[in-house]
């Protein structure tokens, strides 16, 4: 179910730093999803980070609007924050907005998404992997199309896009061109072309995470600054440009 041979497969990379943004673009990324706290699945980036990344790269920068980690069921105050973030990201120069809201019963919250759509204005709106936590992804897809989302990121309700490839293909067919279905989660150089072939997606999403040791020479062990993510306080998540470049090359060869 590969895309037509003349259709280019776009590669979006999730980044949480200026260094990650420039590395991803230099490696061939077509678009960036800008977040804070990628280890929590991505939260709203700061105004300063958005401005710095926009100044550093020439590709479109879509900004995450997510007020906290965890599930996508937001109370009134959290939704208010999310909507204010959308307005701030739009004013700060974001080229697109990435967001998602669910009801307690596992459906896309169409009313909340409609408010986000309104606050985003003319900016394209991507629904993130909240769709992977819905009870019925096809009903969710229909809601996203009705609201006016241009794109949805999905792993096919599986732990990775490779595992969920058959379901992603079904979503691509159900979308019927009404929304772009982008495959993401666990996309690597060794499976990217196969994911494209099996799903028919024209867009892939990855974070290309690697770990780099901190430059700190003095280290005070045993004093965590919060819940310590693996592999520890003195390691930093970075974007691996070699992984991005390899995925770009793999999908180019698969076209």
MOTAUR-V767976 format. One line per field, one symbol per residue. phi: phi as a letter, one per 20 degrees, with the letter a starting at -180 (. if undefined). burial: + if it has 9 or more other C-alpha atoms within 8 Angstrom, else -. A space follows every 10 residues. Layout:
phi=???
burial=???
//
This chain:
phi=.ffggeefee dddeccbfff ffffffeofe bddecdlffd nocffffffg fffffecdef dedfdbfafn fdedegffff fgfffgffff feogeaccba cdefendfef ffffffgfff meffddeefg ffdefcffff fffffffofe bcebdmlcfb fffegfffff fgffflnfbe edebomfcge cfffffffem fdbccbdlfc dcffefeecd fncferffef epfdbcfcee fffffffgff fffef
burial=-++-----++ ++++++++-+ +++++-++++ ++++++++-- -++++-+-++ ++++-++--+ +++++++-+- -+-+---++- +++-++++++ -+++++++++ +++--+++++ -++++++-++ --++++++++ ++-+--+--+ +++++-+-++ ++++++++++ ++++++++++ ++--+---++ +++++++++- +++-++++++ ++++++-+-- ---------- ---------- --++++-+++ +-++++++-+ ++--+
//
